[in-house]
Amino acid sequence: MKSKRGLQQAGFTLVEMVTVIIILGILVVGVSSFVIFGTRIFVESSSVGQVLGQSRFAVERMTRDIRHSVPNSVRLRTASLGIFQCIEMLPIEASSSYLKLPIYPDSASSTGTIVDNNIAVNNGMFAIVYPLANESIGGVNDIYQASRNKRFEVQSATSAADKITLTFANSVQFAEQSPIKRIYFANQPISYCFESPVGSSDVSLYRYSNYGYIISQPVPSNMGAGVLMAENITNSLLTEPAIKVTEQNLMTNSIVHLEPRFSVNGETFKYQHQVQVTNVP
Protein backbone atom coordinates (compact mmCIF):
# COMPACT_ATOMS: atom_id res chain seq x y z
CA MET A 1 0.00 0.00 0.00
CA LYS A 2 1.09 3.49 -0.72
CA SER A 3 1.22 5.87 2.19
CA LYS A 4 -0.28 9.31 1.83
CA ARG A 5 1.70 12.30 2.90
CA GLY A 6 -0.02 15.50 4.05
CA LEU A 7 0.23 18.43 1.57
CA GLN A 8 2.17 21.49 2.89
CA GLN A 9 0.73 24.93 1.95
CA ALA A 10 2.93 28.11 1.87
CA GLY A 11 1.48 31.57 2.78
CA PHE A 12 1.15 34.35 5.37
CA THR A 13 -0.86 34.28 8.46
CA LEU A 14 -3.27 37.10 9.23
CA VAL A 15 -1.01 38.33 12.01
CA GLU A 16 1.96 38.56 9.65
CA MET A 17 -0.07 40.51 7.06
CA VAL A 18 -1.33 42.97 9.64
CA THR A 19 2.20 43.42 10.95
CA VAL A 20 3.54 44.14 7.45
CA ILE A 21 0.71 46.64 6.76
CA ILE A 22 1.44 48.49 9.98
CA ILE A 23 5.17 48.67 9.22
CA LEU A 24 4.54 49.89 5.66
CA GLY A 25 2.09 52.50 6.98
CA ILE A 26 4.68 53.79 9.41
CA LEU A 27 7.28 53.98 6.63
CA VAL A 28 4.87 55.80 4.27
CA VAL A 29 3.95 58.33 6.95
CA GLY A 30 7.60 58.95 7.75
CA VAL A 31 8.65 59.31 4.14
CA SER A 32 5.67 61.54 3.23
CA SER A 33 6.33 63.78 6.25
CA PHE A 34 9.95 64.11 5.18
CA VAL A 35 8.93 64.94 1.60
CA ILE A 36 6.30 67.47 2.74
CA PHE A 37 8.74 69.09 5.17
CA GLY A 38 11.42 69.33 2.47
CA THR A 39 8.93 70.75 -0.02
CA ARG A 40 7.75 73.37 2.47
CA ILE A 41 11.34 74.41 3.19
CA PHE A 42 12.03 74.69 -0.54
CA VAL A 43 8.91 76.78 -1.17
CA GLU A 44 9.61 79.08 1.79
CA SER A 45 13.27 79.53 0.88
CA SER A 46 12.27 80.23 -2.73
CA SER A 47 9.81 82.89 -1.53
CA VAL A 48 12.46 84.50 0.67
CA GLY A 49 14.99 84.41 -2.14
CA GLN A 50 12.52 85.96 -4.57
CA VAL A 51 11.67 88.84 -2.22
CA LEU A 52 15.35 89.40 -1.38
CA GLY A 53 16.30 89.49 -5.05
CA GLN A 54 13.38 91.75 -5.89
CA SER A 55 14.17 94.16 -3.07
CA ARG A 56 17.90 94.31 -3.90
CA PHE A 57 17.15 95.04 -7.54
CA ALA A 58 14.70 97.83 -6.65
CA VAL A 59 17.03 99.48 -4.13
CA GLU A 60 20.04 99.23 -6.46
CA ARG A 61 18.07 100.66 -9.38
CA MET A 62 16.85 103.57 -7.25
CA THR A 63 20.38 104.13 -5.95
CA ARG A 64 21.82 104.32 -9.46
CA ASP A 65 19.19 106.76 -10.70
CA ILE A 66 19.41 109.01 -7.63
CA ARG A 67 23.22 109.08 -7.55
CA HIS A 68 23.45 110.00 -11.23
CA SER A 69 20.69 112.59 -11.28
CA VAL A 70 20.97 116.21 -12.31
CA PRO A 71 21.89 118.42 -9.31
CA ASN A 72 18.87 119.76 -7.43
CA SER A 73 16.44 117.65 -9.45
CA VAL A 74 15.50 115.33 -6.57
CA ARG A 75 12.19 116.14 -4.88
CA LEU A 76 9.93 114.18 -2.55
CA ARG A 77 6.16 114.15 -2.11
CA THR A 78 4.09 112.25 0.45
CA ALA A 79 0.29 112.12 0.27
CA SER A 80 -1.52 113.48 3.32
CA LEU A 81 -3.47 110.21 3.64
CA GLY A 82 -0.34 108.11 3.34
CA ILE A 83 -1.48 106.35 0.17
CA PHE A 84 1.72 107.13 -1.73
CA GLN A 85 5.20 108.53 -1.37
CA CYS A 86 7.04 109.55 -4.55
CA ILE A 87 10.59 110.64 -5.24
CA GLU A 88 11.28 112.35 -8.56
CA MET A 89 14.62 113.01 -10.28
CA LEU A 90 16.15 113.73 -13.68
CA PRO A 91 18.78 111.15 -14.69
CA ILE A 92 21.90 112.47 -16.43
CA GLU A 93 22.49 111.17 -19.94
CA ALA A 94 25.75 113.07 -20.51
CA SER A 95 27.75 115.96 -19.08
CA SER A 96 30.64 118.18 -20.13
CA SER A 97 32.12 121.66 -19.79
CA TYR A 98 30.91 124.45 -22.00
CA LEU A 99 33.18 126.73 -23.99
CA LYS A 100 30.68 129.28 -25.21
CA LEU A 101 26.96 129.45 -24.50
CA PRO A 102 24.36 132.22 -24.68
CA ILE A 103 24.23 133.00 -20.97
CA TYR A 104 22.97 136.26 -19.46
CA PRO A 105 24.18 139.02 -19.85
CA ASP A 106 25.35 137.78 -23.27
CA SER A 107 22.86 138.03 -26.12
CA ALA A 108 20.51 135.19 -26.94
CA SER A 109 21.69 132.77 -29.62
CA SER A 110 20.65 129.50 -31.23
CA THR A 111 24.12 127.89 -30.96
CA GLY A 112 26.79 127.10 -28.39
CA THR A 113 29.95 124.98 -28.09
CA ILE A 114 31.04 122.47 -25.46
CA VAL A 115 34.03 120.18 -24.91
CA ASP A 116 33.80 116.85 -26.74
CA ASN A 117 34.81 114.35 -24.06
CA ASN A 118 33.42 111.35 -25.95
CA ILE A 119 29.83 111.96 -24.97
CA ALA A 120 26.76 111.36 -27.10
CA VAL A 121 24.36 114.29 -27.31
CA ASN A 122 21.22 113.31 -29.20
CA ASN A 123 18.49 115.41 -30.74
CA GLY A 124 15.69 116.09 -28.28
CA MET A 125 17.88 116.04 -25.18
CA PHE A 126 17.73 119.01 -22.84
CA ALA A 127 20.81 121.10 -22.07
CA ILE A 128 20.85 122.25 -18.44
CA VAL A 129 23.12 124.88 -16.88
CA TYR A 130 23.32 125.73 -13.15
CA PRO A 131 20.01 124.27 -11.89
CA LEU A 132 18.98 125.37 -8.40
CA ALA A 133 16.09 124.74 -6.05
CA ASN A 134 14.18 127.97 -5.51
CA GLU A 135 12.29 127.87 -2.24
CA SER A 136 11.42 131.54 -2.62
CA ILE A 137 8.95 130.71 -5.38
CA GLY A 138 7.02 128.08 -3.50
CA GLY A 139 9.52 125.27 -3.80
CA VAL A 140 9.38 125.24 -7.60
CA ASN A 141 12.60 123.82 -9.00
CA ASP A 142 14.64 125.26 -11.88
CA ILE A 143 14.64 121.86 -13.56
CA TYR A 144 10.88 121.58 -13.90
CA GLN A 145 9.92 125.18 -14.69
CA ALA A 146 10.96 126.14 -18.23
CA SER A 147 10.49 129.86 -17.55
CA ARG A 148 13.53 129.80 -15.25
CA ASN A 149 15.67 129.52 -18.43
CA LYS A 150 17.93 126.80 -17.08
CA ARG A 151 16.79 124.08 -19.52
CA PHE A 152 16.59 124.19 -23.32
CA GLU A 153 15.99 121.45 -25.88
CA VAL A 154 18.83 120.57 -28.26
CA GLN A 155 17.82 120.39 -31.92
CA SER A 156 21.14 119.00 -33.19
CA ALA A 157 24.72 118.39 -32.08
CA THR A 158 27.75 118.31 -34.39
CA SER A 159 31.21 117.17 -33.30
CA ALA A 160 34.43 118.52 -34.83
CA ALA A 161 37.95 119.33 -33.57
CA ASP A 162 37.30 118.15 -29.99
CA LYS A 163 34.27 120.41 -29.77
CA ILE A 164 30.55 119.85 -30.03
CA THR A 165 28.40 122.57 -31.54
CA LEU A 166 24.89 122.64 -30.11
CA THR A 167 22.01 124.01 -32.11
CA PHE A 168 18.76 124.97 -30.38
CA ALA A 169 15.36 125.27 -32.04
CA ASN A 170 15.21 128.99 -31.26
CA SER A 171 17.46 131.69 -29.88
CA VAL A 172 17.94 130.92 -26.18
CA GLN A 173 19.56 132.62 -23.20
CA PHE A 174 20.51 130.64 -20.10
CA ALA A 175 19.82 132.54 -16.89
CA GLU A 176 23.09 132.00 -14.97
CA GLN A 177 26.68 130.90 -15.42
CA SER A 178 27.85 127.69 -13.75
CA PRO A 179 30.80 128.42 -11.42
CA ILE A 180 32.63 125.44 -12.93
CA LYS A 181 31.17 125.88 -16.46
CA ARG A 182 29.31 122.59 -16.17
CA ILE A 183 26.55 121.55 -18.58
CA TYR A 184 24.28 118.52 -18.19
CA PHE A 185 22.15 116.70 -20.75
CA ALA A 186 19.01 114.77 -19.88
CA ASN A 187 15.81 113.44 -21.40
CA GLN A 188 12.78 113.27 -19.09
CA PRO A 189 12.24 112.93 -15.34
CA ILE A 190 11.44 109.63 -13.65
CA SER A 191 9.67 108.85 -10.39
CA TYR A 192 9.68 105.99 -7.89
CA CYS A 193 6.43 105.71 -5.92
CA PHE A 194 5.59 103.59 -2.90
CA GLU A 195 1.83 103.14 -3.19
CA SER A 196 -0.74 101.75 -0.76
CA PRO A 197 -4.44 101.51 -1.70
CA VAL A 198 -6.85 103.21 0.69
CA GLY A 199 -7.73 100.85 3.53
CA SER A 200 -4.90 98.43 2.72
CA SER A 201 -1.61 97.82 4.48
CA ASP A 202 0.02 96.39 1.34
CA VAL A 203 2.58 98.68 -0.30
CA SER A 204 4.10 98.26 -3.77
CA LEU A 205 6.90 100.15 -5.50
CA TYR A 206 6.40 101.47 -9.05
CA ARG A 207 8.69 103.28 -11.47
CA TYR A 208 7.23 105.97 -13.76
CA SER A 209 8.81 107.57 -16.83
CA ASN A 210 8.00 109.46 -20.05
CA TYR A 211 5.40 111.72 -18.45
CA GLY A 212 7.21 115.00 -19.19
CA TYR A 213 8.19 117.99 -17.10
CA ILE A 214 5.53 119.11 -14.61
CA ILE A 215 6.06 122.22 -12.48
CA SER A 216 4.51 120.80 -9.30
CA GLN A 217 5.58 117.27 -8.47
CA PRO A 218 2.96 114.96 -10.00
CA VAL A 219 0.95 112.24 -8.27
CA PRO A 220 0.93 108.65 -9.60
CA SER A 221 -2.41 109.11 -11.38
CA ASN A 222 -0.84 111.88 -13.51
CA MET A 223 2.16 109.85 -14.65
CA GLY A 224 0.53 107.10 -16.70
CA ALA A 225 1.22 103.41 -16.19
CA GLY A 226 4.07 102.54 -13.85
CA VAL A 227 6.35 99.51 -13.91
CA LEU A 228 6.07 97.28 -10.83
CA MET A 229 9.47 97.11 -9.11
CA ALA A 230 8.78 95.45 -5.75
CA GLU A 231 5.98 94.09 -3.56
CA ASN A 232 5.59 92.78 0.01
CA ILE A 233 6.44 96.20 1.49
CA THR A 234 4.91 96.92 4.89
CA ASN A 235 5.84 100.54 5.66
CA SER A 236 3.11 102.77 7.01
CA LEU A 237 4.04 105.69 4.77
CA LEU A 238 2.93 108.37 7.25
CA THR A 239 4.53 106.97 10.41
CA GLU A 240 7.37 105.00 8.82
CA PRO A 241 8.26 106.64 5.50
CA ALA A 242 10.08 104.51 2.95
CA ILE A 243 12.01 107.58 1.73
CA LYS A 244 13.50 110.54 3.56
CA VAL A 245 15.55 113.39 2.08
CA THR A 246 18.17 115.47 3.86
CA GLU A 247 18.37 118.74 1.97
CA GLN A 248 21.72 120.02 0.74
CA ASN A 249 23.66 122.63 2.67
CA LEU A 250 26.94 124.47 2.34
CA MET A 251 28.87 121.37 3.39
CA THR A 252 27.19 118.47 1.59
CA ASN A 253 24.85 117.65 -1.27
CA SER A 254 21.40 116.28 -0.59
CA ILE A 255 21.16 112.75 0.81
CA VAL A 256 18.30 110.35 0.13
CA HIS A 257 17.52 107.77 2.83
CA LEU A 258 15.88 104.58 1.52
CA GLU A 259 14.17 102.65 4.34
CA PRO A 260 11.63 100.19 2.85
CA ARG A 261 10.54 97.30 5.08
CA PHE A 262 9.77 93.95 3.42
CA SER A 263 7.79 91.02 4.79
CA VAL A 264 7.84 87.36 3.72
CA ASN A 265 6.61 84.21 5.49
CA GLY A 266 5.89 86.14 8.67
CA GLU A 267 9.40 87.61 8.88
CA THR A 268 10.44 91.20 8.08
CA PHE A 269 13.66 92.88 7.07
CA LYS A 270 14.36 96.57 6.57
CA TYR A 271 16.83 98.47 4.41
CA GLN A 272 18.64 101.50 5.83
CA HIS A 273 20.46 102.81 2.80
CA GLN A 274 21.80 106.30 2.16
CA VAL A 275 22.39 107.71 -1.32
CA GLN A 276 24.19 111.00 -1.88
CA VAL A 277 23.60 113.03 -5.01
CA THR A 278 27.21 113.37 -6.10
CA ASN A 279 26.86 115.94 -8.88
CA VAL A 280 27.10 119.70 -8.38
CA PRO A 281 25.82 122.57 -10.54
C-alpha positions as CSV (number, residue, x, y, z in Angstrom):
1,M,0.0,0.0,0.0
2,K,1.1,3.5,-0.7
3,S,1.2,5.9,2.2
4,K,-0.3,9.3,1.8
5,R,1.7,12.3,2.9
6,G,0.0,15.5,4.0
7,L,0.2,18.4,1.6
8,Q,2.2,21.5,2.9
9,Q,0.7,24.9,2.0
10,A,2.9,28.1,1.9
11,G,1.5,31.6,2.8
12,F,1.1,34.4,5.4
13,T,-0.9,34.3,8.5
14,L,-3.3,37.1,9.2
15,V,-1.0,38.3,12.0
16,E,2.0,38.6,9.6
17,M,-0.1,40.5,7.1
18,V,-1.3,43.0,9.6
19,T,2.2,43.4,11.0
20,V,3.5,44.1,7.4
21,I,0.7,46.6,6.8
22,I,1.4,48.5,10.0
23,I,5.2,48.7,9.2
24,L,4.5,49.9,5.7
25,G,2.1,52.5,7.0
26,I,4.7,53.8,9.4
27,L,7.3,54.0,6.6
28,V,4.9,55.8,4.3
29,V,3.9,58.3,7.0
30,G,7.6,58.9,7.7
31,V,8.7,59.3,4.1
32,S,5.7,61.5,3.2
33,S,6.3,63.8,6.2
34,F,10.0,64.1,5.2
35,V,8.9,64.9,1.6
36,I,6.3,67.5,2.7
37,F,8.7,69.1,5.2
38,G,11.4,69.3,2.5
39,T,8.9,70.8,0.0
40,R,7.8,73.4,2.5
41,I,11.3,74.4,3.2
42,F,12.0,74.7,-0.5
43,V,8.9,76.8,-1.2
44,E,9.6,79.1,1.8
45,S,13.3,79.5,0.9
46,S,12.3,80.2,-2.7
47,S,9.8,82.9,-1.5
48,V,12.5,84.5,0.7
49,G,15.0,84.4,-2.1
50,Q,12.5,86.0,-4.6
51,V,11.7,88.8,-2.2
52,L,15.4,89.4,-1.4
53,G,16.3,89.5,-5.0
54,Q,13.4,91.8,-5.9
55,S,14.2,94.2,-3.1
56,R,17.9,94.3,-3.9
57,F,17.2,95.0,-7.5
58,A,14.7,97.8,-6.6
59,V,17.0,99.5,-4.1
60,E,20.0,99.2,-6.5
61,R,18.1,100.7,-9.4
62,M,16.9,103.6,-7.3
63,T,20.4,104.1,-5.9
64,R,21.8,104.3,-9.5
65,D,19.2,106.8,-10.7
66,I,19.4,109.0,-7.6
67,R,23.2,109.1,-7.5
68,H,23.5,110.0,-11.2
69,S,20.7,112.6,-11.3
70,V,21.0,116.2,-12.3
71,P,21.9,118.4,-9.3
72,N,18.9,119.8,-7.4
73,S,16.4,117.7,-9.5
74,V,15.5,115.3,-6.6
75,R,12.2,116.1,-4.9
76,L,9.9,114.2,-2.6
77,R,6.2,114.1,-2.1
78,T,4.1,112.2,0.4
79,A,0.3,112.1,0.3
80,S,-1.5,113.5,3.3
81,L,-3.5,110.2,3.6
82,G,-0.3,108.1,3.3
83,I,-1.5,106.4,0.2
84,F,1.7,107.1,-1.7
85,Q,5.2,108.5,-1.4
86,C,7.0,109.5,-4.5
87,I,10.6,110.6,-5.2
88,E,11.3,112.3,-8.6
89,M,14.6,113.0,-10.3
90,L,16.2,113.7,-13.7
91,P,18.8,111.1,-14.7
92,I,21.9,112.5,-16.4
93,E,22.5,111.2,-19.9
94,A,25.7,113.1,-20.5
95,S,27.7,116.0,-19.1
96,S,30.6,118.2,-20.1
97,S,32.1,121.7,-19.8
98,Y,30.9,124.4,-22.0
99,L,33.2,126.7,-24.0
100,K,30.7,129.3,-25.2
101,L,27.0,129.4,-24.5
102,P,24.4,132.2,-24.7
103,I,24.2,133.0,-21.0
104,Y,23.0,136.3,-19.5
105,P,24.2,139.0,-19.9
106,D,25.3,137.8,-23.3
107,S,22.9,138.0,-26.1
108,A,20.5,135.2,-26.9
109,S,21.7,132.8,-29.6
110,S,20.7,129.5,-31.2
111,T,24.1,127.9,-31.0
112,G,26.8,127.1,-28.4
113,T,29.9,125.0,-28.1
114,I,31.0,122.5,-25.5
115,V,34.0,120.2,-24.9
116,D,33.8,116.9,-26.7
117,N,34.8,114.4,-24.1
118,N,33.4,111.3,-25.9
119,I,29.8,112.0,-25.0
120,A,26.8,111.4,-27.1
121,V,24.4,114.3,-27.3
122,N,21.2,113.3,-29.2
123,N,18.5,115.4,-30.7
124,G,15.7,116.1,-28.3
125,M,17.9,116.0,-25.2
126,F,17.7,119.0,-22.8
127,A,20.8,121.1,-22.1
128,I,20.9,122.2,-18.4
129,V,23.1,124.9,-16.9
130,Y,23.3,125.7,-13.2
131,P,20.0,124.3,-11.9
132,L,19.0,125.4,-8.4
133,A,16.1,124.7,-6.0
134,N,14.2,128.0,-5.5
135,E,12.3,127.9,-2.2
136,S,11.4,131.5,-2.6
137,I,9.0,130.7,-5.4
138,G,7.0,128.1,-3.5
139,G,9.5,125.3,-3.8
140,V,9.4,125.2,-7.6
141,N,12.6,123.8,-9.0
142,D,14.6,125.3,-11.9
143,I,14.6,121.9,-13.6
144,Y,10.9,121.6,-13.9
145,Q,9.9,125.2,-14.7
146,A,11.0,126.1,-18.2
147,S,10.5,129.9,-17.6
148,R,13.5,129.8,-15.2
149,N,15.7,129.5,-18.4
150,K,17.9,126.8,-17.1
151,R,16.8,124.1,-19.5
152,F,16.6,124.2,-23.3
153,E,16.0,121.5,-25.9
154,V,18.8,120.6,-28.3
155,Q,17.8,120.4,-31.9
156,S,21.1,119.0,-33.2
157,A,24.7,118.4,-32.1
158,T,27.7,118.3,-34.4
159,S,31.2,117.2,-33.3
160,A,34.4,118.5,-34.8
161,A,38.0,119.3,-33.6
162,D,37.3,118.1,-30.0
163,K,34.3,120.4,-29.8
164,I,30.6,119.9,-30.0
165,T,28.4,122.6,-31.5
166,L,24.9,122.6,-30.1
167,T,22.0,124.0,-32.1
168,F,18.8,125.0,-30.4
169,A,15.4,125.3,-32.0
170,N,15.2,129.0,-31.3
171,S,17.5,131.7,-29.9
172,V,17.9,130.9,-26.2
173,Q,19.6,132.6,-23.2
174,F,20.5,130.6,-20.1
175,A,19.8,132.5,-16.9
176,E,23.1,132.0,-15.0
177,Q,26.7,130.9,-15.4
178,S,27.8,127.7,-13.7
179,P,30.8,128.4,-11.4
180,I,32.6,125.4,-12.9
181,K,31.2,125.9,-16.5
182,R,29.3,122.6,-16.2
183,I,26.6,121.5,-18.6
184,Y,24.3,118.5,-18.2
185,F,22.2,116.7,-20.8
186,A,19.0,114.8,-19.9
187,N,15.8,113.4,-21.4
188,Q,12.8,113.3,-19.1
189,P,12.2,112.9,-15.3
190,I,11.4,109.6,-13.7
191,S,9.7,108.8,-10.4
192,Y,9.7,106.0,-7.9
193,C,6.4,105.7,-5.9
194,F,5.6,103.6,-2.9
195,E,1.8,103.1,-3.2
196,S,-0.7,101.8,-0.8
197,P,-4.4,101.5,-1.7
198,V,-6.8,103.2,0.7
199,G,-7.7,100.8,3.5
200,S,-4.9,98.4,2.7
201,S,-1.6,97.8,4.5
202,D,0.0,96.4,1.3
203,V,2.6,98.7,-0.3
204,S,4.1,98.3,-3.8
205,L,6.9,100.2,-5.5
206,Y,6.4,101.5,-9.0
207,R,8.7,103.3,-11.5
208,Y,7.2,106.0,-13.8
209,S,8.8,107.6,-16.8
210,N,8.0,109.5,-20.0
211,Y,5.4,111.7,-18.5
212,G,7.2,115.0,-19.2
213,Y,8.2,118.0,-17.1
214,I,5.5,119.1,-14.6
215,I,6.1,122.2,-12.5
216,S,4.5,120.8,-9.3
217,Q,5.6,117.3,-8.5
218,P,3.0,115.0,-10.0
219,V,1.0,112.2,-8.3
220,P,0.9,108.7,-9.6
221,S,-2.4,109.1,-11.4
222,N,-0.8,111.9,-13.5
223,M,2.2,109.8,-14.7
224,G,0.5,107.1,-16.7
225,A,1.2,103.4,-16.2
226,G,4.1,102.5,-13.9
227,V,6.3,99.5,-13.9
228,L,6.1,97.3,-10.8
229,M,9.5,97.1,-9.1
230,A,8.8,95.5,-5.8
231,E,6.0,94.1,-3.6
232,N,5.6,92.8,0.0
233,I,6.4,96.2,1.5
234,T,4.9,96.9,4.9
235,N,5.8,100.5,5.7
236,S,3.1,102.8,7.0
237,L,4.0,105.7,4.8
238,L,2.9,108.4,7.3
239,T,4.5,107.0,10.4
240,E,7.4,105.0,8.8
241,P,8.3,106.6,5.5
242,A,10.1,104.5,3.0
243,I,12.0,107.6,1.7
244,K,13.5,110.5,3.6
245,V,15.5,113.4,2.1
246,T,18.2,115.5,3.9
247,E,18.4,118.7,2.0
248,Q,21.7,120.0,0.7
249,N,23.7,122.6,2.7
250,L,26.9,124.5,2.3
251,M,28.9,121.4,3.4
252,T,27.2,118.5,1.6
253,N,24.9,117.6,-1.3
254,S,21.4,116.3,-0.6
255,I,21.2,112.8,0.8
256,V,18.3,110.3,0.1
257,H,17.5,107.8,2.8
258,L,15.9,104.6,1.5
259,E,14.2,102.6,4.3
260,P,11.6,100.2,2.8
261,R,10.5,97.3,5.1
262,F,9.8,94.0,3.4
263,S,7.8,91.0,4.8
264,V,7.8,87.4,3.7
265,N,6.6,84.2,5.5
266,G,5.9,86.1,8.7
267,E,9.4,87.6,8.9
268,T,10.4,91.2,8.1
269,F,13.7,92.9,7.1
270,K,14.4,96.6,6.6
271,Y,16.8,98.5,4.4
272,Q,18.6,101.5,5.8
273,H,20.5,102.8,2.8
274,Q,21.8,106.3,2.2
275,V,22.4,107.7,-1.3
276,Q,24.2,111.0,-1.9
277,V,23.6,113.0,-5.0
278,T,27.2,113.4,-6.1
279,N,26.9,115.9,-8.9
280,V,27.1,119.7,-8.4
281,P,25.8,122.6,-10.5
